[in-house]
């Protein structure tokens, strides 16, 4: 009989500890919950739109590449500039590898961390067009 009493007491204590742990988690979640939310008109539409597919080379150039390749900053060759000739001679695969991994002053993927390899390739094709 004594063993049964001890077993029941341990069982009740275990349930009590478990129940208080759940209550503590719920109380903690309530304390950490945000007080309110901020609504910015039009923000939901912008988030819902999302990418509609791969960006064109021109779009990637205008949004990510222009800062350097449009101005020549950090010795970046400008769009359509003859400075591309030596790079073109190395082959497109080499240019793409350098654009993806980064080279000299250019960081990996330029300033387009969310660009796919195909979008980077399209941007290169756009910049060297006409050289």
C-alpha positions as CSV (number, residue, x, y, z in Angstrom):
1,X,0.0,0.0,0.0
2,X,2.9,2.3,0.8
3,X,4.4,1.9,-2.7
4,X,1.0,2.7,-4.3
5,X,0.8,5.9,-2.3
6,X,4.3,7.0,-3.3
7,X,3.6,6.2,-6.9
8,X,0.3,8.2,-6.9
9,X,2.1,11.1,-5.1
10,X,4.9,11.1,-7.7
11,X,2.3,10.9,-10.5
12,X,0.4,13.9,-9.2
13,X,3.6,15.9,-8.7
14,X,4.6,15.2,-12.2
15,X,1.3,16.4,-13.6
16,X,1.5,19.5,-11.4
17,X,5.0,20.4,-12.6
18,X,4.0,19.8,-16.3
19,X,0.9,21.9,-15.9
20,X,2.8,24.8,-14.4
21,X,5.4,24.6,-17.2
22,X,2.7,24.9,-19.8
23,X,1.2,27.9,-17.9
24,X,4.6,29.5,-17.8
25,X,5.0,29.1,-21.5
26,X,1.6,30.7,-22.2
27,X,2.4,33.6,-19.8
28,X,5.7,34.1,-21.5
29,X,4.1,34.1,-25.0
30,X,1.6,36.7,-23.8
31,X,4.4,38.9,-22.4
32,X,6.4,38.7,-25.7
33,X,3.4,39.2,-28.0
34,X,3.5,42.5,-30.0
35,X,1.5,45.3,-28.5
36,X,0.1,46.4,-31.8
37,X,0.7,46.5,-35.5
38,X,1.7,49.2,-38.0
39,X,-0.3,49.6,-41.2
40,X,1.3,51.3,-44.2
41,X,-1.1,52.0,-47.0
42,X,-0.1,50.0,-50.1
43,X,2.5,47.9,-48.4
44,X,0.3,44.8,-48.5
45,X,-0.1,45.2,-52.3
46,X,3.7,45.4,-52.7
47,X,4.3,42.3,-50.6
48,X,1.6,40.4,-52.4
49,X,2.9,41.3,-55.8
50,X,6.2,39.5,-55.4
51,X,8.4,38.6,-58.3
52,X,6.5,37.8,-61.4
53,X,9.3,35.9,-63.0
54,X,13.0,36.5,-63.9
55,X,14.0,40.1,-64.3
56,X,15.4,41.3,-67.6
57,X,19.0,42.2,-68.0
58,X,18.1,45.8,-68.3
59,X,16.0,45.7,-65.1
60,X,18.9,44.1,-63.1
61,X,21.3,46.6,-64.6
62,X,19.1,49.6,-63.6
63,X,18.4,48.4,-60.1
64,X,21.7,46.7,-59.1
65,X,24.5,47.3,-61.6
66,X,24.1,51.0,-62.6
67,X,25.7,52.4,-59.4
68,X,29.1,51.2,-60.6
69,X,28.7,50.2,-64.3
70,X,26.7,53.3,-65.1
71,X,29.2,55.7,-63.6
72,X,32.5,53.8,-63.8
73,X,32.9,53.8,-60.1
74,X,35.7,51.6,-58.7
75,X,37.0,51.1,-62.3
76,X,33.9,49.2,-63.4
77,X,33.5,49.2,-67.1
78,X,30.5,51.2,-68.3
79,X,27.7,49.7,-70.4
80,X,28.8,49.5,-74.0
81,X,32.3,50.7,-73.2
82,X,35.4,49.4,-75.0
83,X,36.8,48.3,-71.6
84,X,34.5,45.3,-71.9
85,X,36.5,44.0,-74.9
86,X,39.3,42.4,-72.8
87,X,36.7,40.8,-70.6
88,X,34.7,39.5,-73.6
89,X,37.9,37.9,-74.9
90,X,38.1,35.8,-71.8
91,X,34.7,34.2,-72.6
92,X,31.2,34.6,-71.3
93,X,31.5,31.8,-68.8
94,X,34.5,33.5,-67.2
95,X,32.6,36.8,-67.0
96,X,29.6,35.1,-65.5
97,X,31.8,33.3,-62.9
98,X,33.5,36.6,-62.0
99,X,30.1,38.3,-61.6
100,X,28.7,35.5,-59.4
101,X,31.8,35.0,-57.3
102,X,33.1,38.6,-57.3
103,X,36.4,40.0,-58.7
104,X,38.7,42.9,-57.7
105,X,36.4,45.7,-56.4
106,X,33.2,43.9,-57.4
107,X,31.5,41.9,-54.6
108,X,29.9,38.6,-55.3
109,X,26.7,39.2,-57.4
110,X,27.5,42.9,-57.5
111,X,24.9,44.5,-55.3
112,X,22.1,42.0,-56.3
113,X,22.1,39.4,-53.6
114,X,18.7,38.1,-54.7
115,X,19.5,37.8,-58.4
116,X,19.6,34.3,-60.0
117,X,22.5,33.2,-62.1
118,X,20.3,33.6,-65.2
119,X,19.5,37.2,-64.2
120,X,23.2,38.0,-63.7
121,X,23.9,36.5,-67.1
122,X,21.2,38.7,-68.7
123,X,22.6,41.8,-67.0
124,X,26.1,41.0,-68.4
125,X,24.6,40.5,-71.9
126,X,22.8,43.8,-71.6
127,X,26.0,45.6,-70.5
128,X,28.2,44.2,-73.3
129,X,25.6,44.6,-76.0
130,X,27.1,46.7,-78.8
131,X,30.7,46.3,-77.8
